[in-house]
């Protein structure tokens, strides 16, 4: 009986040692894959920046030459009018009723006792868009952009 028990313990011990070696191998492979993934993400971000730079340069060349569309058998590129957008020029100058906190409430509706607990505050662009549609006015600190183009490639 003691011999059988010793044989079982040796068998379990050898299995555990073998599994420990597998675990170390898997950890090393995971580290290698994570390192490779970081390298690939870095390379992809370089490519994205290059694409942005090239598209901006192409757009400027098309605008300078007065060309709005170019077509080839394999590719078409054109300047498309961007939708109007609201730019925040000076967030401090924007009135409180056009700001919102994390709870998505206008800043003017937050009780004064809770103002110190606000984690983030941003400008409520939807309310500014509604104001612009209804009155045509913009609050202080806001600029309205329209009539800009961006390059499209298909």
C-alpha positions in Angstrom: 0.0 0.0 0.0 2.8 2.4 0.9 4.5 1.7 -2.5 1.3 2.4 -4.3 0.8 5.7 -2.5 4.4 6.8 -3.2 3.9 5.9 -6.9 0.7 8.0 -7.1 2.5 11.0 -5.4 5.4 10.7 -7.8 2.9 10.6 -10.7 1.1 13.7 -9.5 4.4 15.5 -8.8 5.7 14.8 -12.3 2.4 16.0 -13.8 2.5 19.2 -11.8 6.2 19.8 -12.8 5.2 19.3 -16.5 2.2 21.6 -16.2 4.5 24.3 -14.5 6.7 24.1 -17.6 3.7 24.5 -19.9 2.5 27.6 -17.8 6.0 29.2 -18.1 6.0 28.6 -21.9 2.5 30.1 -22.3 3.4 33.1 -20.2 6.5 33.7 -22.4 4.4 33.4 -25.5 1.8 35.8 -24.2 4.5 38.4 -23.3 5.9 38.0 -26.8 2.5 38.4 -28.4 1.8 41.5 -26.3 5.1 43.0 -27.3 4.4 42.3 -31.0 0.9 43.8 -30.6 2.3 47.0 -29.2 4.7 47.2 -32.1 1.9 46.7 -34.6 -0.3 49.3 -32.9 2.6 51.8 -33.1 3.1 51.0 -36.8 -0.6 51.4 -37.5 -0.7 54.8 -35.7 2.3 56.0 -37.9 0.3 54.9 -41.0 -2.8 56.8 -39.8 -0.8 60.0 -39.3 0.7 59.6 -42.7 -2.8 59.1 -44.3 -4.0 62.2 -42.5 -1.1 64.3 -43.7 -1.4 63.0 -47.3 -5.2 63.6 -47.4 -4.7 67.1 -46.1 -2.0 67.8 -48.7 -4.2 66.4 -51.5 -7.2 68.5 -50.3 -5.1 71.7 -50.3 -3.8 71.0 -53.8 -7.3 70.4 -55.1 -8.6 73.6 -53.4 -5.7 75.6 -54.8 -6.3 74.3 -58.4 -10.1 74.7 -58.1 -10.7 71.0 -58.7 -13.6 69.4 -56.9 -13.6 65.9 -58.3 -11.0 63.5 -59.9 -11.9 60.2 -61.3 -9.8 57.3 -62.5 -10.6 53.7 -63.4 -9.6 52.5 -59.9 -10.2 55.5 -57.6 -12.4 58.5 -57.2 -11.6 61.5 -55.0 -13.7 64.5 -54.4 -14.2 67.4 -52.0 -17.3 67.1 -49.9 -18.9 69.8 -47.9 -18.6 69.1 -44.2 -21.7 69.5 -42.1 -21.8 72.7 -39.9 -20.2 72.3 -36.5 -20.0 74.2 -33.2 -16.6 75.1 -31.9 -16.0 76.0 -28.3 -13.6 78.9 -28.4 -13.6 79.8 -24.7 -15.3 77.4 -22.4 -15.1 79.7 -19.5 -17.2 82.3 -21.4 -20.0 79.9 -22.2 -23.0 80.6 -20.0 -23.9 77.9 -17.4 -27.2 77.0 -19.0 -25.2 75.7 -22.0 -22.9 73.5 -20.0 -23.6 70.0 -18.6 -22.0 67.8 -16.0 -21.6 64.0 -16.0 -25.2 63.6 -15.1 -26.2 65.4 -18.3 -27.8 68.2 -16.5 -27.4 71.9 -17.5 -24.8 73.4 -15.0 -27.4 76.0 -14.0 -29.7 73.2 -12.6 -26.9 71.7 -10.3 -27.6 72.6 -6.7 -24.9 74.9 -5.3 -24.0 72.4 -2.6 -23.0 69.8 -5.3 -20.9 72.1 -7.5 -17.7 71.0 -5.7 -18.5 67.4 -6.5 -18.8 67.8 -10.3 -16.3 65.4 -11.9 -16.5 66.7 -15.5 -18.2 69.6 -17.3 -18.6 70.0 -21.0 -20.6 72.2 -23.4 -24.1 70.9 -24.4 -23.8 71.3 -28.2 -27.4 70.0 -28.8 -28.8 72.9 -26.7 -26.6 75.4 -28.6 -27.8 73.9 -31.9 -31.4 74.3 -30.8 -30.7 77.9 -29.8 -29.1 78.6 -33.1 -32.1 77.1 -35.0 -34.7 78.9 -33.0 -33.1 82.4 -32.6 -30.0 82.4 -34.8 -27.9 83.6 -31.9 -24.8 82.0 -30.4 -23.8 82.3 -26.7 -20.4 83.8 -25.8 -17.4 81.5 -26.3 -18.9 79.6 -29.2 -18.1 79.8 -32.9 -20.1 78.3 -35.7 -18.2 76.7 -38.7 -19.8 75.9 -42.0 -18.8 75.8 -45.6 -15.6 73.7 -45.0 -14.7 70.8 -47.2 -13.0 67.4 -46.5 -11.5 65.0 -48.9 -13.3 61.7 -49.7 -11.7 58.8 -51.5 -13.5 55.8 -52.9 
